Amino acid sequence: MENKYEYDLGDIVELRKPHPCAPHSKRWKIIRMGADIKIQCLGCNAIVMLSRSDFHKRIAKVIKEV
């Protein structure tokens, strides 16, 4: 699968669906990259690990870390 997004460790990404912790909590921080990608919710600090293919399906946009 082709990846149309450019992202790196520490970037903030927005997923398509919100996290259950808050109705508008779609933003996550990338905290680990490898075969899997580990992301942390910016609303409740929950940590989730996704496979790269699953991550690419769920991502809506990348907000670069400043």
N, C-alpha and C positions, 0 to 999 in steps of 0.2 A: 504494500500500500504506500502510495506517495504521500509524504508529509508536506502540507502547504504552509505550515507555520514554522517560524524560527523561534526557538526558545532555548534557554540555558538555565543553569543552576542559579537559584535566587530570583528568577523572574516571577511575576504575578500573572496568573492565567485565569481566564473566566470560562467556566464550564457551561454547557447548555442548560442543565437543570440545577436548581438551587439545592444546597445541603439542608437537611431537615432541621438544623439548629436554629435557623432564622429564615423567614420567607424570601429574603433578597440576598442571601449569602451564596453567591456564585463564584466568589473570588478565592483562589488558592495560591499558595506559594510553593514553588518547586524546591524541595529540600534534598532530594537524592535522584541521581540519574544513572542508569545502567540498562540492563535488559528490562528492568521494571522502573517505573517512575514513582517516587514517593512524594505526595503533596500534603500540605497542611492547610486546613480551613482557616481563613482569616476571621471568621465569626466566633468559633468556639475552640480553635486550636486542635481539633481532631486531626489525626494523621491517617492517610489512606494510601495503600500501594496498589498501583494499576499496571497492567502490562502496557507496553508501548502502543500496541494496536488498539487496546481499549481506550487509552488516553487520547489517541488521535481521533477516535470516534466521538468522544465526549467534549473535546475542546471547542470553544466558540471563538475566542480571541486571546491574543497575548498582549499583556500590558508590561512593557519592559521595566525592570528595576532601575530606579534613577540613582 
